[in-house]
Amino acid sequence: MKKIATLAEAFFVPLAPHCTASNLGISASLHVVASIPFFLIHEFYPDNHGFNPKGVTHVDWKVDADGYVALPGGPGLGVEVDEMKMIEESKKPQTYRWPGSKLHDGSVSDY
């Protein structure tokens, strides 16, 4: 992402990344966008429990009422991982399903 941002900056193009990853990926992505001069907006899904099972990671960042988020605090990416909970969750079958691209009447839709 940083290389793409550098190329975009050369042409005065803002960057609007999105991240559909775990809280670790979201925190890493937030750190990268904080270093991008033409950063515009960042899309991510912290409440997506398919990627973020409850209790596995603990983050100290929150999205405020206006949609802003501060950089994660603490060492590293600012994410604490409960390793025992992660082991427990890894033994469960995956239940997350990506939303379909068709409505009930068969017409194509965006998720």
PyRosetta script that sets phi, psi and omega in degrees:
from pyrosetta import init, pose_from_sequence

init()
pose = pose_from_sequence("MKKIATLAEAFFVPLAPHCTASNLGISASLHVVASIPFFLIHEFYPDNHGFNPKGVTHVDWKVDADGYVALPGGPGLGVEVDEMKMIEESKKPQTYRWPGSKLHDGSVSDY")
pose.set_psi(1, -37.5)
pose.set_omega(1, -178.5)
pose.set_phi(2, -64.1)
pose.set_psi(2, -38.7)
pose.set_omega(2, 178.7)
pose.set_phi(3, -66.6)
pose.set_psi(3, -41.3)
pose.set_omega(3, 177.5)
pose.set_phi(4, -63.3)
pose.set_psi(4, -41.5)
pose.set_omega(4, 179.4)
pose.set_phi(5, -63.0)
pose.set_psi(5, -37.7)
pose.set_omega(5, 178.5)
pose.set_phi(6, -65.4)
pose.set_psi(6, -42.4)
pose.set_omega(6, 177.7)
pose.set_phi(7, -65.9)
pose.set_psi(7, -42.7)
pose.set_omega(7, 178.9)
pose.set_phi(8, -62.8)
pose.set_psi(8, -39.5)
pose.set_omega(8, 179.8)
pose.set_phi(9, -61.3)
pose.set_psi(9, -36.2)
pose.set_omega(9, 179.4)
pose.set_phi(10, -61.4)
pose.set_psi(10, -25.4)
pose.set_omega(10, -179.6)
pose.set_phi(11, -110.7)
pose.set_psi(11, 15.1)
pose.set_omega(11, 178.1)
pose.set_phi(12, 57.9)
pose.set_psi(12, 41.3)
pose.set_omega(12, 179.9)
pose.set_phi(13, -108.7)
pose.set_psi(13, 125.0)
pose.set_omega(13, 178.5)
pose.set_phi(14, -73.1)
pose.set_psi(14, 158.5)
pose.set_omega(14, -177.7)
pose.set_phi(15, -113.3)
pose.set_psi(15, 135.7)
pose.set_omega(15, 178.8)
pose.set_phi(16, -131.2)
pose.set_psi(16, 77.0)
pose.set_omega(16, -177.3)
pose.set_phi(17, -74.9)
pose.set_psi(17, 161.7)
pose.set_omega(17, 170.2)
pose.set_phi(18, -132.3)
pose.set_psi(18, 154.2)
pose.set_omega(18, -174.5)
pose.set_phi(19, -137.9)
pose.set_psi(19, 113.1)
pose.set_omega(19, 176.1)
pose.set_phi(20, -107.0)
pose.set_psi(20, 62.9)
pose.set_omega(20, -176.0)
pose.set_phi(21, -127.6)
pose.set_psi(21, -172.3)
pose.set_omega(21, 177.8)
pose.set_phi(22, -73.4)
pose.set_psi(22, 176.0)
pose.set_omega(22, 177.0)
pose.set_phi(23, -60.5)
pose.set_psi(23, -29.8)
pose.set_omega(23, 175.6)
pose.set_phi(24, -64.4)
pose.set_psi(24, -46.1)
pose.set_omega(24, 178.9)
pose.set_phi(25, -64.6)
pose.set_psi(25, -40.6)
pose.set_omega(25, 178.6)
pose.set_phi(26, -62.8)
pose.set_psi(26, -45.4)
pose.set_omega(26, -179.9)
pose.set_phi(27, -63.4)
pose.set_psi(27, -41.3)
pose.set_omega(27, 177.4)
pose.set_phi(28, -62.9)
pose.set_psi(28, -42.9)
pose.set_omega(28, -180.0)
pose.set_phi(29, -64.6)
pose.set_psi(29, -39.2)
pose.set_omega(29, 177.4)
pose.set_phi(30, -62.4)
pose.set_psi(30, -38.2)
pose.set_omega(30, 177.3)
pose.set_phi(31, -63.8)
pose.set_psi(31, -40.8)
pose.set_omega(31, -179.6)
pose.set_phi(32, -66.5)
pose.set_psi(32, -47.4)
pose.set_omega(32, -176.3)
pose.set_phi(33, -66.3)
pose.set_psi(33, -23.2)
pose.set_omega(33, 176.6)
pose.set_phi(34, -66.9)
pose.set_psi(34, -17.8)
pose.set_omega(34, -179.4)
pose.set_phi(35, -101.6)
pose.set_psi(35, 6.6)
pose.set_omega(35, -177.7)
pose.set_phi(36, -99.2)
pose.set_psi(36, 119.7)
pose.set_omega(36, -177.9)
pose.set_phi(37, -62.2)
pose.set_psi(37, -37.7)
pose.set_omega(37, -177.2)
pose.set_phi(38, -103.7)
pose.set_psi(38, 35.2)
pose.set_omega(38, 177.2)
pose.set_phi(39, -68.2)
pose.set_psi(39, 130.9)
pose.set_omega(39, -177.3)
pose.set_phi(40, -105.6)
pose.set_psi(40, -58.8)
pose.set_omega(40, -176.2)
pose.set_phi(41, -156.9)
pose.set_psi(41, 154.4)
pose.set_omega(41, 179.4)
pose.set_phi(42, -128.5)
pose.set_psi(42, 129.8)
pose.set_omega(42, 178.6)
pose.set_phi(43, -106.6)
pose.set_psi(43, 129.9)
pose.set_omega(43, 175.0)
pose.set_phi(44, -155.5)
pose.set_psi(44, 165.7)
pose.set_omega(44, -173.9)
pose.set_phi(45, -126.8)
pose.set_psi(45, 81.2)
pose.set_omega(45, -177.0)
pose.set_phi(46, -69.3)
pose.set_psi(46, -20.9)
pose.set_omega(46, -178.5)
pose.set_phi(47, -95.0)
pose.set_psi(47, 10.5)
pose.set_omega(47, 178.9)
pose.set_phi(48, -78.6)
pose.set_psi(48, 99.9)
pose.set_omega(48, -174.5)
pose.set_phi(49, -76.7)
pose.set_psi(49, -4.6)
pose.set_omega(49, 171.3)
pose.set_phi(50, -70.0)
pose.set_psi(50, -36.9)
pose.set_omega(50, 178.1)
pose.set_phi(51, -96.4)
pose.set_psi(51, -24.5)
pose.set_omega(51, -176.2)
pose.set_phi(52, -125.9)
pose.set_psi(52, 76.6)
pose.set_omega(52, 177.4)
pose.set_phi(53, -57.5)
pose.set_psi(53, 139.9)
pose.set_omega(53, -177.2)
pose.set_phi(54, -58.4)
pose.set_psi(54, 135.0)
pose.set_omega(54, 174.3)
pose.set_phi(55, 87.7)
pose.set_psi(55, -8.3)
pose.set_omega(55, -178.4)
pose.set_phi(56, -78.7)
pose.set_psi(56, -45.3)
pose.set_omega(56, 178.7)
pose.set_phi(57, -120.1)
pose.set_psi(57, 149.6)
pose.set_omega(57, 177.4)
pose.set_phi(58, -125.9)
pose.set_psi(58, 123.1)
pose.set_omega(58, -179.1)
pose.set_phi(59, -118.4)
pose.set_psi(59, 152.5)
pose.set_omega(59, 179.1)
pose.set_phi(60, -102.1)
pose.set_psi(60, 3.2)
pose.set_omega(60, 178.7)
pose.set_phi(61, -95.9)
pose.set_psi(61, 147.6)
pose.set_omega(61, 178.3)
pose.set_phi(62, -135.5)
pose.set_psi(62, 149.2)
pose.set_omega(62, 174.2)
pose.set_phi(63, -87.0)
pose.set_psi(63, 124.9)
pose.set_omega(63, -179.2)
pose.set_phi(64, -80.0)
pose.set_psi(64, -179.8)
pose.set_omega(64, -175.9)
pose.set_phi(65, -62.4)
pose.set_psi(65, -26.3)
pose.set_omega(65, 179.8)
pose.set_phi(66, -90.1)
pose.set_psi(66, -1.0)
pose.set_omega(66, 178.2)
pose.set_phi(67, 91.8)
pose.set_psi(67, 10.1)
pose.set_omega(67, 179.9)
pose.set_phi(68, -92.9)
pose.set_psi(68, 151.7)
pose.set_omega(68, 177.0)
pose.set_phi(69, -139.0)
pose.set_psi(69, 140.0)
pose.set_omega(69, 177.1)
pose.set_phi(70, -87.9)
pose.set_psi(70, 162.2)
pose.set_omega(70, 175.6)
pose.set_phi(71, -60.6)
pose.set_psi(71, 143.0)
pose.set_omega(71, 177.3)
pose.set_phi(72, -60.3)
pose.set_psi(72, 138.9)
pose.set_omega(72, 179.1)
pose.set_phi(73, -89.8)
pose.set_psi(73, -178.2)
pose.set_omega(73, 177.5)
pose.set_phi(74, 81.4)
pose.set_psi(74, 178.3)
pose.set_omega(74, -179.5)
pose.set_phi(75, -72.5)
pose.set_psi(75, 156.1)
pose.set_omega(75, 177.7)
pose.set_phi(76, 62.8)
pose.set_psi(76, -130.9)
pose.set_omega(76, -178.8)
pose.set_phi(77, -86.8)
pose.set_psi(77, -4.3)
pose.set_omega(77, 179.3)
pose.set_phi(78, 78.5)
pose.set_psi(78, 25.2)
pose.set_omega(78, -179.7)
pose.set_phi(79, -122.8)
pose.set_psi(79, 127.1)
pose.set_omega(79, 174.3)
pose.set_phi(80, -98.2)
pose.set_psi(80, 132.7)
pose.set_omega(80, -179.5)
pose.set_phi(81, -108.9)
pose.set_psi(81, 126.0)
pose.set_omega(81, 173.8)
pose.set_phi(82, -84.5)
pose.set_psi(82, 98.9)
pose.set_omega(82, -173.3)
pose.set_phi(83, -63.9)
pose.set_psi(83, -36.5)
pose.set_omega(83, 179.1)
pose.set_phi(84, -67.3)
pose.set_psi(84, -40.3)
pose.set_omega(84, 177.7)
pose.set_phi(85, -66.3)
pose.set_psi(85, -36.6)
pose.set_omega(85, 178.6)
pose.set_phi(86, -64.4)
pose.set_psi(86, -42.1)
pose.set_omega(86, 177.8)
pose.set_phi(87, -62.5)
pose.set_psi(87, -43.4)
pose.set_omega(87, 179.2)
pose.set_phi(88, -61.6)
pose.set_psi(88, -45.8)
pose.set_omega(88, -179.7)
pose.set_phi(89, -67.3)
pose.set_psi(89, -33.8)
pose.set_omega(89, -177.7)
pose.set_phi(90, -67.6)
pose.set_psi(90, -20.0)
pose.set_omega(90, 180.0)
pose.set_phi(91, -84.8)
pose.set_psi(91, -12.5)
pose.set_omega(91, 179.8)
pose.set_phi(92, -83.2)
pose.set_psi(92, 148.8)
pose.set_omega(92, 175.3)
pose.set_phi(93, -69.3)
pose.set_psi(93, 148.6)
pose.set_omega(93, -179.4)
pose.set_phi(94, -71.1)
pose.set_psi(94, 131.3)
pose.set_omega(94, -179.2)
pose.set_phi(95, -111.6)
pose.set_psi(95, -8.8)
pose.set_omega(95, -177.1)
pose.set_phi(96, -72.3)
pose.set_psi(96, 134.7)
pose.set_omega(96, 175.6)
pose.set_phi(97, -127.5)
pose.set_psi(97, 131.5)
pose.set_omega(97, 177.6)
pose.set_phi(98, -66.3)
pose.set_psi(98, 137.3)
pose.set_omega(98, -179.5)
pose.set_phi(99, -58.7)
pose.set_psi(99, 143.8)
pose.set_omega(99, 179.2)
pose.set_phi(100, -71.6)
pose.set_psi(100, 162.4)
pose.set_omega(100, -179.1)
pose.set_phi(101, -101.9)
pose.set_psi(101, 11.3)
pose.set_omega(101, 179.2)
pose.set_phi(102, -125.9)
pose.set_psi(102, 144.5)
pose.set_omega(102, 175.7)
pose.set_phi(103, -83.2)
pose.set_psi(103, 174.6)
pose.set_omega(103, -177.3)
pose.set_phi(104, -60.3)
pose.set_psi(104, -29.8)
pose.set_omega(104, -180.0)
pose.set_phi(105, -83.6)
pose.set_psi(105, 1.5)
pose.set_omega(105, 178.0)
pose.set_phi(106, 93.6)
pose.set_psi(106, -6.8)
pose.set_omega(106, 179.7)
pose.set_phi(107, -73.8)
pose.set_psi(107, 150.8)
pose.set_omega(107, -177.9)
pose.set_phi(108, -78.1)
pose.set_psi(108, 139.2)
pose.set_omega(108, -179.3)
pose.set_phi(109, -140.6)
pose.set_psi(109, 161.9)
pose.set_omega(109, 171.7)
pose.set_phi(110, -83.9)
pose.set_psi(110, 148.4)
pose.set_omega(110, -179.3)
pose.set_phi(111, -70.6)
pose.dump_pdb("model.pdb")
